[in-house]
Amino acid sequence: MAVFVKAVDLGSFAAAADALELSGPMVGKHVRFLEDRLGVRLLTRTTRRQSLTDFGRAYYDRCRIVLAEAEAADGLAADQLAEPRGRLRVTMPVHFGRRCVMPVLVAFAQRHPALELDLSFNDRFVDLAENDHDLAIRTGDISDRAGLIARRIARQRMLVCAAPSYIETHGQPGGIDDLRNHQAIVYWRSGRVGPWLFPREDRPPAEILPPHRLRLDDLDAIADAAMLGMGLAWLPSWLVRERIQARTLVKVLPGEADFPYDAHALWLPTPHLPLKVRLAVDALAQALPAMMA
């Protein structure tokens, strides 16, 4: 199969022979062996050119899949004896990346001295194929992930918080519907402001977008503005944990469940996922849930 595929890819038995370090007649023997075993002609050859038959085209496509799977299976054995090495290129959201993902990947690199890290922090959606990244970390909705493989690596808890001074002045919201009577500080990206979400058992989450006059594209800046009493904020628990412990922010709506906001690792489909990528994703999936608690 490998000889047949190489002959098709390179366009001639002679070119396949050079690439595989075989004689031209030996390449022909391999192809004829397949044809004899299958009882079907795969290639039509003349003195000037060769072309696939209809069956040969279908068989060629299947052979490529079989060979890729065989290479992936051999790669599993090689991984058992190998160390992750080379350059690992990861793109991630700014704050979740800097505060949560980067420490895990840096510790991962410390354990594997042959590994290099290229980390990119950006809240926009990055095309892995065009930007030559091995891995993308995304939070929230990934419905646009066509052509990518995704694995959930963490689940953030989103909660509503405010400064004690804001609560003293404007009162505590009585429920999620009461949020419409309060000012909010909202996150926006690419000109779009998303609603705040609240889980509902056996139903789609409730969506609320409170009135707002502050729209920021930086989560830390939203938390800082909330600390100044400028309004309510809907933020991940890991970002505001220390502020809540210090009482510079307080959680509001204690009777409402926190919305689970997923984080995923995404990569391009490949017959054999490189060891450096597989182990990096495993490290993130193992370490991040504890940070989210």
TORVEX-789259 format. One record per residue (C-alpha): residue number from 1; residue in three letters; x, y, z. Coordinates in Angstrom, 1 decimal. Example, Ala and Ser with C-alpha at 12.3 -4.5 7.8 and 13.67 -1.06 7.14 Angstrom:
<lovos>
LOVO  num  residu       u       v       w
LOVO    1     ALA    12.3    -4.5     7.8
LOVO    2     SER    13.7    -1.1     7.1
</lovos>
This chain:
<lovos>
LOVO  num  residu       u       v       w
LOVO    1     MET     0.0     0.0     0.0
LOVO    2     ALA     2.8     2.4     0.9
LOVO    3     VAL     4.5     1.8    -2.5
LOVO    4     PHE     1.2     2.2    -4.4
LOVO    5     VAL     0.4     5.5    -2.6
LOVO    6     LYS     3.9     6.9    -3.2
LOVO    7     ALA     3.7     6.0    -6.9
LOVO    8     VAL     0.4     7.8    -7.2
LOVO    9     ASP     1.6    10.8    -5.2
LOVO   10     LEU     4.8    11.2    -7.3
LOVO   11     GLY     3.2    10.4   -10.6
LOVO   12     SER     5.5     7.5   -11.8
LOVO   13     PHE     7.1     4.2   -10.7
LOVO   14     ALA    10.5     5.7   -11.3
LOVO   15     ALA    10.0     8.6    -9.0
LOVO   16     ALA     8.5     6.3    -6.3
LOVO   17     ALA    11.5     4.0    -6.7
LOVO   18     ASP    14.0     6.9    -6.1
LOVO   19     ALA    12.0     8.0    -3.0
LOVO   20     LEU    11.7     4.6    -1.5
LOVO   21     GLU    15.2     3.4    -2.6
LOVO   22     LEU    13.8     0.5    -4.6
LOVO   23     SER    14.3    -0.5    -8.1
LOVO   24     GLY    11.7     0.5   -10.7
LOVO   25     PRO    10.7    -3.1   -11.4
LOVO   26     MET    10.2    -3.7    -7.7
LOVO   27     VAL     7.7    -0.8    -7.5
LOVO   28     GLY     5.8    -2.4   -10.4
LOVO   29     LYS     5.8    -5.8    -8.6
LOVO   30     HIS     4.2    -4.2    -5.5
LOVO   31     VAL     1.4    -2.6    -7.5
LOVO   32     ARG     0.8    -5.8    -9.5
LOVO   33     PHE     0.7    -7.8    -6.3
LOVO   34     LEU    -2.1    -5.5    -5.1
LOVO   35     GLU    -4.0    -5.8    -8.3
LOVO   36     ASP    -3.6    -9.6    -8.4
LOVO   37     ARG    -4.8    -9.9    -4.8
LOVO   38     LEU    -7.8    -7.6    -5.4
LOVO   39     GLY    -8.6    -8.8    -8.8
LOVO   40     VAL    -9.1    -5.2   -10.0
LOVO   41     ARG    -6.8    -2.9   -12.0
LOVO   42     LEU    -5.6     0.1   -10.0
LOVO   43     LEU    -3.6     2.0   -12.6
LOVO   44     THR    -3.8     2.5   -16.3
LOVO   45     ARG    -0.3     2.9   -17.7
LOVO   46     THR     0.9     4.0   -21.1
LOVO   47     THR     4.4     4.8   -22.3
LOVO   48     ARG     3.8     8.5   -21.5
LOVO   49     ARG     1.7     8.6   -18.4
LOVO   50     GLN    -0.2     6.7   -15.7
LOVO   51     SER    -3.6     7.4   -14.3
LOVO   52     LEU    -5.9     5.9   -11.6
LOVO   53     THR    -8.9     3.8   -12.5
LOVO   54     ASP   -12.1     4.7   -10.8
LOVO   55     PHE   -11.6     1.9    -8.3
LOVO   56     GLY    -7.9     2.8    -8.0
LOVO   57     ARG    -8.9     6.3    -6.9
LOVO   58     ALA   -11.2     5.0    -4.2
LOVO   59     TYR    -8.6     2.4    -3.1
LOVO   60     TYR    -5.9     5.1    -3.0
LOVO   61     ASP    -8.1     7.3    -0.7
LOVO   62     ARG    -8.6     4.3     1.7
LOVO   63     CYS    -4.9     3.4     1.6
LOVO   64     ARG    -3.9     6.8     2.7
LOVO   65     ILE    -6.2     6.5     5.8
LOVO   66     VAL    -4.9     3.0     6.6
LOVO   67     LEU    -1.3     4.2     6.4
LOVO   68     ALA    -1.9     7.3     8.5
LOVO   69     GLU    -3.5     5.1    11.2
LOVO   70     ALA    -0.6     2.7    11.1
LOVO   71     GLU     1.8     5.6    11.5
LOVO   72     ALA    -0.2     6.9    14.4
LOVO   73     ALA    -0.2     3.5    16.1
LOVO   74     ASP     3.6     3.4    15.7
LOVO   75     GLY     3.8     6.9    17.1
LOVO   76     LEU     2.1     5.7    20.3
LOVO   77     ALA     5.0     3.3    20.9
LOVO   78     ALA     7.5     6.0    20.2
LOVO   79     ASP     5.7     8.3    22.7
LOVO   80     GLN     6.3     5.9    25.5
LOVO   81     LEU    10.0     6.4    25.2
LOVO   82     ALA    10.1    10.0    24.2
LOVO   83     GLU    10.2    13.4    25.9
LOVO   84     PRO     8.1    16.3    24.7
LOVO   85     ARG    10.4    18.5    22.8
LOVO   86     GLY    10.4    21.3    20.2
LOVO   87     ARG     8.2    24.4    20.1
LOVO   88     LEU     4.7    24.4    21.6
LOVO   89     ARG     2.6    27.4    20.3
LOVO   90     VAL    -0.5    28.2    22.3
LOVO   91     THR    -3.0    31.1    21.9
LOVO   92     MET    -5.2    32.0    24.9
LOVO   93     PRO    -7.5    34.7    26.3
LOVO   94     VAL    -5.6    37.5    28.1
LOVO   95     HIS    -6.7    37.2    31.7
LOVO   96     PHE    -7.6    33.5    31.9
LOVO   97     GLY    -4.4    32.7    30.0
LOVO   98     ARG    -2.1    34.9    32.2
LOVO   99     ARG    -3.7    34.0    35.5
LOVO  100     CYS    -4.6    30.3    35.0
LOVO  101     VAL    -3.2    28.7    31.9
LOVO  102     MET     0.3    30.2    31.8
LOVO  103     PRO     1.4    29.0    35.3
LOVO  104     VAL     0.4    25.5    34.3
LOVO  105     LEU     2.3    25.5    31.0
LOVO  106     VAL     5.4    27.2    32.6
LOVO  107     ALA     5.5    24.4    35.2
LOVO  108     PHE     5.0    21.9    32.4
LOVO  109     ALA     8.0    23.4    30.5
LOVO  110     GLN    10.1    23.2    33.7
LOVO  111     ARG     9.5    19.5    33.9
LOVO  112     HIS    10.5    19.0    30.2
LOVO  113     PRO    13.7    21.0    29.4
LOVO  114     ALA    13.6    20.1    25.7
LOVO  115     LEU    10.3    22.0    25.3
LOVO  116     GLU    10.0    25.6    24.1
LOVO  117     LEU     6.9    27.7    24.7
LOVO  118     ASP     5.5    30.4    22.4
LOVO  119     LEU     2.5    31.8    24.3
LOVO  120     SER     0.1    34.4    22.7
LOVO  121     PHE    -2.4    36.3    24.8
LOVO  122     ASN    -5.4    37.6    22.8
LOVO  123     ASP    -9.1    37.7    23.4
LOVO  124     ARG   -10.0    37.5    19.7
LOVO  125     PHE   -10.7    34.1    18.0
LOVO  126     VAL    -7.5    32.9    16.3
LOVO  127     ASP    -7.5    30.6    13.2
LOVO  128     LEU    -5.1    27.8    14.2
LOVO  129     ALA    -4.4    26.8    10.6
LOVO  130     GLU    -3.6    30.4     9.4
LOVO  131     ASN    -1.6    31.4    12.5
LOVO  132     ASP     0.4    28.2    12.9
LOVO  133     HIS    -0.6    27.5    16.5
LOVO  134     ASP    -0.5    24.0    18.0
LOVO  135     LEU    -3.2    24.7    20.5
LOVO  136     ALA    -5.9    27.3    21.3
LOVO  137     ILE    -7.5    27.9    24.7
LOVO  138     ARG   -11.1    29.3    24.5
LOVO  139     THR   -13.6    30.1    27.1
LOVO  140     GLY   -17.4    30.2    26.6
LOVO  141     ASP   -19.2    29.3    23.4
LOVO  142     ILE   -17.3    27.2    20.9
LOVO  143     SER   -20.1    26.6    18.5
LOVO  144     ASP   -17.9    28.0    15.7
LOVO  145     ARG   -15.2    25.3    16.1
LOVO  146     ALA   -15.9    23.5    12.8
LOVO  147     GLY   -12.9    21.5    11.8
LOVO  148     LEU   -11.4    21.5    15.3
LOVO  149     ILE   -11.0    18.9    18.1
LOVO  150     ALA   -12.1    20.2    21.5
LOVO  151     ARG   -11.5    19.0    25.0
LOVO  152     ARG   -12.9    20.7    28.1
LOVO  153     ILE   -10.1    21.5    30.5
LOVO  154     ALA   -11.9    23.6    33.2
LOVO  155     ARG   -15.3    24.9    34.2
LOVO  156     GLN   -15.4    28.5    35.6
LOVO  157     ARG   -18.1    29.7    37.9
LOVO  158     MET   -19.5    33.1    36.9
LOVO  159     LEU   -21.0    35.2    39.7
LOVO  160     VAL   -22.5    38.7    40.2
LOVO  161     CYS   -20.6    40.9    42.5
LOVO  162     ALA   -20.4    44.6    43.6
LOVO  163     ALA   -18.7    46.9    46.0
LOVO  164     PRO   -20.1    47.2    49.5
LOVO  165     SER   -20.6    50.9    48.9
LOVO  166     TYR   -22.8    50.2    45.8
LOVO  167     ILE   -25.0    47.8    47.9
LOVO  168     GLU   -25.3    50.4    50.6
LOVO  169     THR   -26.4    53.1    48.1
LOVO  170     HIS   -28.5    51.0    45.8
LOVO  171     GLY   -29.6    48.0    47.8
LOVO  172     GLN   -29.2    44.3    47.2
LOVO  173     PRO   -30.9    42.9    44.1
LOVO  174     GLY   -33.8    40.6    45.1
LOVO  175     GLY   -33.4    38.2    42.2
LOVO  176     ILE   -32.2    38.1    38.6
LOVO  177     ASP   -35.2    40.0    37.3
LOVO  178     ASP   -34.3    42.9    39.7
LOVO  179     LEU   -31.0    43.2    37.9
LOVO  180     ARG   -32.8    45.4    35.3
LOVO  181     ASN   -33.2    48.0    38.0
LOVO  182     HIS   -29.4    48.2    38.6
LOVO  183     GLN   -26.5    49.6    36.7
LOVO  184     ALA   -23.9    47.1    35.4
LOVO  185     ILE   -20.4    47.1    34.1
LOVO  186     VAL   -20.2    44.8    31.1
LOVO  187     TYR   -17.6    43.0    29.1
LOVO  188     TRP   -17.7    43.6    25.4
LOVO  189     ARG   -15.7    42.1    22.5
LOVO  190     SER   -15.7    43.0    18.8
LOVO  191     GLY   -18.6    45.5    19.5
LOVO  192     ARG   -20.8    42.8    21.1
LOVO  193     VAL   -22.1    42.7    24.6
LOVO  194     GLY   -23.3    39.2    25.7
LOVO  195     PRO   -26.0    38.6    28.3
LOVO  196     TRP   -25.4    37.4    31.8
LOVO  197     LEU   -26.4    33.8    32.2
LOVO  198     PHE   -28.0    31.9    35.1
LOVO  199     PRO   -28.6    28.2    35.1
LOVO  200     ARG   -32.1    26.7    35.2
LOVO  201     GLU   -32.6    23.0    35.9
LOVO  202     ASP   -33.8    21.1    32.8
LOVO  203     ARG   -34.2    24.4    30.9
LOVO  204     PRO   -32.0    26.8    28.9
LOVO  205     PRO   -30.2    29.3    31.1
LOVO  206     ALA   -31.9    32.6    31.9
LOVO  207     GLU   -30.4    35.5    30.1
LOVO  208     ILE   -30.3    39.0    31.6
LOVO  209     LEU   -28.6    42.1    30.2
LOVO  210     PRO   -28.8    44.9    32.9
LOVO  211     PRO   -28.7    48.6    32.0
LOVO  212     HIS   -25.0    49.7    31.6
LOVO  213     ARG   -23.0    52.7    30.7
LOVO  214     LEU   -19.6    51.2    31.2
LOVO  215     ARG   -18.5    48.7    28.6
LOVO  216     LEU   -14.9    47.4    29.0
LOVO  217     ASP   -12.9    44.7    27.1
LOVO  218     ASP   -10.7    44.0    30.2
LOVO  219     LEU   -11.9    41.8    33.0
LOVO  220     ASP    -9.5    43.2    35.6
LOVO  221     ALA   -10.7    46.7    34.7
LOVO  222     ILE   -14.3    45.6    35.2
LOVO  223     ALA   -13.5    44.3    38.6
LOVO  224     ASP   -11.6    47.5    39.5
LOVO  225     ALA   -14.6    49.6    38.3
LOVO  226     ALA   -16.9    47.5    40.4
LOVO  227     MET   -14.7    48.1    43.4
LOVO  228     LEU   -15.2    51.8    42.9
LOVO  229     GLY   -19.0    51.4    43.2
LOVO  230     MET   -19.8    51.9    39.6
LOVO  231     GLY   -22.2    49.0    39.3
LOVO  232     LEU   -22.7    45.3    39.3
LOVO  233     ALA   -20.3    43.0    37.5
LOVO  234     TRP   -20.6    39.4    36.2
LOVO  235     LEU   -17.1    37.8    36.5
LOVO  236     PRO   -15.4    34.5    37.0
LOVO  237     SER   -14.9    33.4    40.6
LOVO  238     TRP   -11.1    32.9    40.2
LOVO  239     LEU   -10.7    36.5    39.1
LOVO  240     VAL   -12.6    38.0    42.1
LOVO  241     ARG   -11.8    35.5    44.8
LOVO  242     GLU    -9.1    37.6    46.6
LOVO  243     ARG   -11.3    40.7    46.3
LOVO  244     ILE   -14.2    38.9    47.9
LOVO  245     GLN   -12.0    37.6    50.7
LOVO  246     ALA   -10.8    41.1    51.3
LOVO  247     ARG   -14.4    42.4    51.2
LOVO  248     THR   -13.6    45.0    48.5
LOVO  249     LEU   -16.3    43.1    46.5
LOVO  250     VAL   -19.2    41.1    47.8
LOVO  251     LYS   -21.2    38.4    46.0
LOVO  252     VAL   -24.8    39.4    45.3
LOVO  253     LEU   -27.7    37.1    44.6
LOVO  254     PRO   -26.5    34.4    47.0
LOVO  255     GLY   -29.6    32.3    46.3
LOVO  256     GLU   -28.8    32.0    42.6
LOVO  257     ALA   -26.5    29.2    41.3
LOVO  258     ASP   -23.3    30.3    39.6
LOVO  259     PHE   -23.3    29.8    35.9
LOVO  260     PRO   -20.7    27.2    34.7
LOVO  261     TYR   -18.6    28.8    32.0
LOVO  262     ASP   -16.4    26.2    30.2
LOVO  263     ALA   -12.9    26.5    29.0
LOVO  264     HIS   -11.7    24.2    26.2
LOVO  265     ALA    -8.4    23.3    24.5
LOVO  266     LEU    -8.8    23.1    20.7
LOVO  267     TRP    -6.5    21.7    18.0
LOVO  268     LEU    -6.5    20.7    14.4
LOVO  269     PRO    -7.4    17.1    13.6
LOVO  270     THR    -4.4    14.9    13.0
LOVO  271     PRO    -3.9    11.1    12.8
LOVO  272     HIS    -1.3    11.4    15.5
LOVO  273     LEU    -1.5    14.2    18.1
LOVO  274     PRO     2.1    15.3    18.9
LOVO  275     LEU     3.3    14.2    22.4
LOVO  276     LYS     4.0    17.8    23.4
LOVO  277     VAL     0.3    18.8    22.7
LOVO  278     ARG    -1.3    15.8    24.3
LOVO  279     LEU     0.7    16.1    27.5
LOVO  280     ALA     0.1    19.9    27.7
LOVO  281     VAL    -3.6    19.4    27.4
LOVO  282     ASP    -3.5    16.6    30.1
LOVO  283     ALA    -1.6    19.0    32.4
LOVO  284     LEU    -4.2    21.7    31.9
LOVO  285     ALA    -7.1    19.4    32.5
LOVO  286     GLN    -5.5    18.1    35.7
LOVO  287     ALA    -4.5    21.4    37.2
LOVO  288     LEU    -7.1    23.9    36.2
LOVO  289     PRO   -10.2    22.5    38.0
LOVO  290     ALA    -8.5    23.1    41.3
LOVO  291     MET    -7.9    26.7    40.4
LOVO  292     MET   -11.6    27.1    39.5
LOVO  293     ALA   -12.8    25.8    42.9
</lovos>
